[in-house]
Amino acid sequence: MSYSPYPFGAKNWVMTLVRNIVLAEPMLDDFGQCFADVTRGETVHELADSFRLENCVVRERLASVLSAGARPA
């Protein structure tokens, strides 16, 4: 098979598709519900501000697990 999408190849492309289809698609309705009460008067900037780093809640246990796994051996 000569399929090799630029720049990362077929394996990376397939893994991306699997994640999008298996994980993201089932969450689509739930994600849409997060914006169900948004009115036309709200600006893109107001919505984007809700995703600012200072508005995020740090999940300490998850952060520590990921940090430990990211350290070089």
Contact map, one row per residue, 1 for C-alpha under 8 A:
1110000000000000000000000000000000000000000000000000000000000000000000000
1111000000000000000000000000000000000000000000000000000000000000000000000
1111100011000000000000000000000000000000000000000000000000000000000000000
0111110111000000000000000000000000000000000000000000000000000000000000000
0011111111001000000000000000000000000000000000000000000000000000000000000
0001111110000000000000000000000000000000000000000000000000000000000000000
0000111110000000000000000000000000000000000000000000000000000000000000000
0001111111111000000000000000000000000000000000000000000000000000000000000
0011111111111000000000000000000000000000000000000000000000000000000000000
0011100111111100000000000000000000000000000000000000000000000000000000000
0000000111111110000000000000000000000000000000000000000000000000000000000
0000000111111111000000000000000000000000000000000000000000000000000000000
0000100111111111100000000000000000000000000000000000000000000000000000000
0000000001111111110000000000000000000000000000000000000000000000000000000
0000000000111111111000000000000000000000000000000000000000000000000000000
0000000000011111111100000000000000000000000000000000000000000000000000000
0000000000001111111110000000000000000000000000000000000000000000000000000
0000000000000111111111100000000000000000000000000000000000000000000000000
0000000000000011111111110000000000000000000000000000000000000000000000000
0000000000000001111111111000000000000000000000000000000000000000000000000
0000000000000000111111111100000000000000000000000000000000000000000000000
0000000000000000011111111100000000000000000000000000000000000000000000000
0000000000000000011111111110000000000000000000000000000000000000000000000
0000000000000000001111111111000000000000000000000000000000000000000000000
0000000000000000000111111111000000000000000000000000000000000000000000000
0000000000000000000011111111100000000000000000000000000000000000000000000
0000000000000000000000111111111000000000000000000000000000000000000000000
0000000000000000000000011111111100000000000000000000000000000000000000000
0000000000000000000000000111111110000000000000000000000000000000000000000
0000000000000000000000000011111111000000000000000000000000000000000000000
0000000000000000000000000011111111100000000000000000000000000000000000000
0000000000000000000000000001111111110000000000000000000000000000000000000
0000000000000000000000000000111111110000000000000000000000000000000000000
0000000000000000000000000000011111111000000000000000000000000000000000000
0000000000000000000000000000001111111100000000000000000000000000000000000
0000000000000000000000000000000111111100000000000000000000000000000000000
0000000000000000000000000000000001111110000000000000000000000000000000000
0000000000000000000000000000000000111111010000000000000000000000000000000
0000000000000000000000000000000000001111110000000000000000000000000000000
0000000000000000000000000000000000000111111000000000000000000000000000000
0000000000000000000000000000000000000011111000000000000000000000000000000
0000000000000000000000000000000000000111111101100000000000000000000000000
0000000000000000000000000000000000000001111111100000000000000000000000000
0000000000000000000000000000000000000000011111110000000000000000000000000
0000000000000000000000000000000000000000001111111000000000000000000000000
0000000000000000000000000000000000000000011111111100000000000000000000000
0000000000000000000000000000000000000000011111111110000000000000000000000
0000000000000000000000000000000000000000000111111111000000000000000000000
0000000000000000000000000000000000000000000011111111001000000000000000000
0000000000000000000000000000000000000000000001111111001000000000000000000
0000000000000000000000000000000000000000000000111111101100000000000000000
0000000000000000000000000000000000000000000000011111111100000000000000000
0000000000000000000000000000000000000000000000000011111100000000000000000
0000000000000000000000000000000000000000000000000001111100000000000000000
0000000000000000000000000000000000000000000000001111111110000000000000000
0000000000000000000000000000000000000000000000000011111111000000000000000
0000000000000000000000000000000000000000000000000000001111100000000000000
0000000000000000000000000000000000000000000000000000000111110010000000000
0000000000000000000000000000000000000000000000000000000011111110000000000
0000000000000000000000000000000000000000000000000000000001111111000000000
0000000000000000000000000000000000000000000000000000000000111111100000000
0000000000000000000000000000000000000000000000000000000000111111110000000
0000000000000000000000000000000000000000000000000000000001111111111000000
0000000000000000000000000000000000000000000000000000000000011111111100000
0000000000000000000000000000000000000000000000000000000000001111111110000
0000000000000000000000000000000000000000000000000000000000000111111111000
0000000000000000000000000000000000000000000000000000000000000011111111100
0000000000000000000000000000000000000000000000000000000000000001111111100
0000000000000000000000000000000000000000000000000000000000000000111111100
0000000000000000000000000000000000000000000000000000000000000000011111110
0000000000000000000000000000000000000000000000000000000000000000001111111
0000000000000000000000000000000000000000000000000000000000000000000001111
0000000000000000000000000000000000000000000000000000000000000000000000111
